[in-house]
Amino acid sequence: MGETEINRQVQRLREALQNPKQDPTEPAQALHRALITPITADLEAAGVRTLMVSLDGALRYLPLAALYDGDRYLIERYALSVFTDAARDKLNPPPSRSFLHRRR
């Protein structure tokens, strides 16, 4: 699935989730097949329980938890954490005070 189709499916999923008269299953499954299915075997082999993702473009608007594999939603299989540029400096612990004093 190319970028244009992914963008279209993200929009379809968002619209379906906001409209109780629409069924979000098809776009949720299409996106799951495109984004998650190709790496599912690796995730299972590694025993992954949390997915940390960095999203750009239209994927920033994707409700990851709503992706559906035909049996369960993604949030039922994995804890989800979205990495943003704003969080980049929070990934490393701050330097200890002793380290700061040694540098002076």
Summary of the structure (lengths in Angstrom):
residues: 104
radius of gyration: 18.1
end to end distance: 54.1
largest distance: 64.4
contacts: 229
relative contact order: 0.15
helix: 59%
strand: 12%
